[in-house]
Amino acid sequence: MRDFLIDTDTASDDAVAILMALAAPDVRVLGLTTVAGNVSLKQATRNALLTVEIAGADVPVFMGAAAPLIRGHEHAHWFHGADGLGDRGFAPKARQAEREHAIDAILRLIHAHPGLTLVTLGPLTNIALALGRDPSMAEKVGRCVVMGGAPACEGNVTPAAEYNIWVDPEAARLVFRSDLPIEMVGWHVSRGSSVLTHGEIAEIEALGTTKARFAIESNATARDAYHTQTGETGLSLADPTAMAIALDRSVGLTWSRHRVAIECASELTRGMTVVDRLNVSGDDNNAQVWKAHASDCRADIVWTFDSAKFKAMLMAALAHSR
């Protein structure tokens, strides 16, 4: 049994990713830690509790940071709806968040379960705060799968940046400079052939399960916003693509390791994930030899993705009931 810890600003695609993890027969989700991002901390927590209920799981939810490290919180209601779930009136019925703070829970669970997989689906504020309190936690994490960044394409919130990194770039910089074994799944992975077509959306709806209906209904606003933003039709699910890689790393077809620098000072390129894929700088950190004094971390970055395998995993998870 593999242990997962999921940090999330739970909105529509986060919820689907969480459902995937909770459906995996060989995965034990130790907890969900919530952070302000797509929606407020309070709303993200409500959405996480609802998702656990829909999954029929017994997983604790811990509330974390209500705002970025040094900036004001900037939500993504325009994409996910004011409640993060397409404004369909979803709400948890019975579950409540734990009293323990998310930062305490992150540190406790990582030290108690060395080798766990940490999956981050939102801004990296909670993870940066936990690292600031105890940098040694990085050595206990087996894998750290980060949904964030735009290393190979335009951003989805500015021309240069993807939302999760942009909203708290200082936190992202701290995390990427840590010793965490980061596997970076950028926005580019959820585009192209990874987008669910109208026919595939209909197939999910035809499953008839509560999870399948919720997955499609909660993403209705996101589906429309994606079309408005890109001109492309279908449903792009960024967080589930990261979860698919967390569940099965072979879903990522091509990878390379690089230094990843996060821009914090410039408003034009705030949150940009600067990756020297061609090593035009001649930096050994873009090869397989790493320097101990490097100022930015080495991350494994996935470039191409097995979309067919991802969609099969998604269908199986949404058809599954415990």
N, C-alpha and C positions, 0 to 999 in steps of 0.2 A: 504494500500500500504506500503510495506517494503522498506526502503532505504538501498542501498548498496554503498560502496566505495571500489574500487578494486585497489590494488597496484600490479604492474606487470612488469616483465622483458620480455615483450611480445615476445614469440617464438611460436612454433607450438601448443603445448598443452595449453598454456595460451590463445591463440586465441580461441580455442574450448570452454574453460571454460567461456570466456567473452561472446561468442555467447549464451551459456546456460543462463547466467544471463540476457542478453538483450532480450531473448525470453520469460522469465518468466512473465506471465501476472500480477502478484501481486508484482513485484519488480520494483523499480525505481532506476536505476544506476545513482548516482549523479555525478560520475566522474571516470576516470581512471588516476592513477598516475604512471608514469613510472620510472624505476630504471635500472641501469646497472646490467647485470647478464648473462643470456644466450647469449645475444648480447650487443653491446654498447648501451648507453642511446639513442643516435640518432636513431639507428636502432629499438630499442624497441618501441620508440615513433612512428616511421613510421608504424610499424606493428600494434600498437594499433589503430592508425588512420584508417588504412586499414580495420581492423576488425570491427570498428564502421560503416564504409561505407558499408561493406558487409552485416551487420546486418540491414542496413537501419535505423539506430538510430541517435538520436541527443544528443550525450553525449560528454562533454568536456574532453580533454586529457591534462594533466599537466606533464611537464618534471621535474624530480627530480635529484637524486644523480647520478653522472657520474662514481663513483668509490666507493668501500667500505670505511668504516670509516678510517682505517689506513693502508690498504693493497692495492696492485695493483689489478686492475681488471683482473680476469681470466674467459674468456668466455667459452661457451659450444658449439662452432661451430661444433665440432666433432659429436655432437648428433643431433643438430637441423639444421645444414647447416650454411653457412657464413652469410646469411640474417635472420636466425632463422626460416624461413618458407620453408625449403627444397630447396632453391635456384631455385625456379620456376619463378622468375621475377615478383613477386607480388609487387605492389606499390600503395599507396593511390593516388586518382585522384584529389581531391579538398580540403579535410580537412587539417587544420593546427592546431598545438598545441596552447594552450592558453599562454598568456604572464605570467600569474601568476605562480610562482614556486610551485612545488608539495608540499613542506613542508607547505607553506602558505595555499594552498588549503586544505590539510589534516586537519589542525587545524581549518580553517574557516568552513569547511563542518561538521566536528564532533561537533563543538560547536553549529552550526546552526540546526543540526538534531540529537539531543541526542537520544540514543538508536539505532543508525544505526548499520548495520552489516559491519564490516571491513574484507575484504577478502584479504589475502596476497598470491601471487602466485610466488614470487621471493625472492631474498635476502631482508633482513629486514632493509636495510640501511635507507630508507626514514622514516620508522616508528620509528627507533631509534632516528633519528635527530629531528623528530617532538616531541617525548617524552622528549628529552633533552631540547627543547625550552619551552615546556609546559606539565609537567607531569600530570596535571589535565585532559588532554584529555582522559586518560584511564578510568576515571570515567564516561565519557559520551558515551562510546562505549557499545552497547548492547551485541554484540558477536564479537569475533575476531577469525576468522577461518584461521589458518596458514597451508599452504601446505609446509611442511618441516620436516626434521629429519628422522632418521631411528632407532626408539626405539626398534624394534623387529627383525631386520635383518641386513645383511651387507649393506654398503652404495653403492651409485651408482657413486661416484667420487673417493672415497678411500674405503678400507675395513671397515672403521669406520664411514663414514659420507655421508650424502645426500647433493647434490650440494647446494641448497638454503642456508643451514646453514653453510656449509663449506666455501663458497665464502666470507662471511662476518660474521665470528663467533662472533666478538665483538659486532656487531649490534644485532645479535640474542640473545646474553647474556643480553644485555640491555633490549630488548623487553620481554624476558622471566622473567626478574626480576621486570618488571613493574606490575602495577595493572590491566593490560588488562585482560579481561575474555577469555583466550586463549583456543581454541579447536584445538588440534594438529592432523593433518592428515599426517601421515608419508608416506614414499615411499612404505612401505609394503602394503598399502591399494590398490595401483594401480597395484598390481601383482596378480598372480594366476587367479582366475575366473573373476577378473575385466578386464583382458586383452581382447580386442576385437579380436575375431577369424576371420579367413579369410571369413567365411560365414557372420558374422556380419558386417564386412567392406563392403562386397558386398551389403548387405541390405542398408547400409547408402548411398552408391554410387547410388543405384537404386532409392533413393528418388528423385533424379534429380534436387534438388534445388542448387542454387549457394552456399549456406552455406555448404551443404553436400559435394559438390565437393571440396570446399576449405578446409574443415576439413580433408579430406583424402589426398588430394594432398600436403598440407602444412606439413603433418606429414610423408611423404614418407621417408625422411632421418632419422627421429626419429625411424620409424618402423624398418629400416635396422639396425640402431645403437643398438636398443634394442636387436635384435636377435644376433648381434655380441657380445654384452656385456654379455647376460644371456644365450644364446643358445635357448631361448624360441621364438616361432613364434607368430605373432599377433601384435596388437598395444596397448601399455601401455600408459595411459593418466593420469598422476599424477595430474595435475591441475584441470581437470574436475572432478576427484573424490572429491577433496576438495570443488569445487563449488557445487557439488551435495549435500554435507553435509550442506553447507551454505544455500542452497535452501530448504532442507528438512533434518533436523537433524536425523530423524528416519532411514535414509539410513545407518547411523552408528549403527551397531547392538549391539556391546558391547563396553563399555567405562570404564575407571577408572581414578581417579585423582592422580597425582603424582607431586613431586618436579622434575623439569627438569633442569639439569645442563648442560652448554655448555662448552666444552673444547676449550680453546683458545691458550694455551701455547705450547702444544706438537704438533710437525709436524706429528707424527705418528697418533695421534687421533684428530687432529684439526677438529673442527666442530661436534664432536661426541655429540649426545643428550643422556646424561646419565640418564637413567630411572631405578629406583629400583622397578621393577614391583612386585617382591616377598617380598619387604620390609625386605631384609636381614640385613639392617642397623638398623632396629627398629626405623625408623624416623617417627614421627607423621605426617610429611608432605606427607607420602604415605598412609595416611588413610583419614578419613573424618573430622579430627580435624586439624586446621591449626594454626601455630604459627606466630604471627605478626612479629617476628624478623627473619623469614626464609630468607636465603640469595639467594634462587632461587624460582621462582614462582611455584604456583600450576597450572597445566594445565590439562584440560580434554583431555585424549588421546583415540582415537578410535582404536580398535584392529581388529574388524571384520566388514564386509561391505556387504550390500545387493547389490550384483553385478547386479542381474536381474533388480532391481528397477533403479539402476544407468543407465543401458543401455537403459531402456525404457525412462528415462528422456532425455538422450542424443539424442535418435532417435526423440523424440517429438520436441526437440529444433531445430534440424537440418532440420526437415520437416516444421517447422513453418516459416511463413513470415508475417511481419507486413503489 
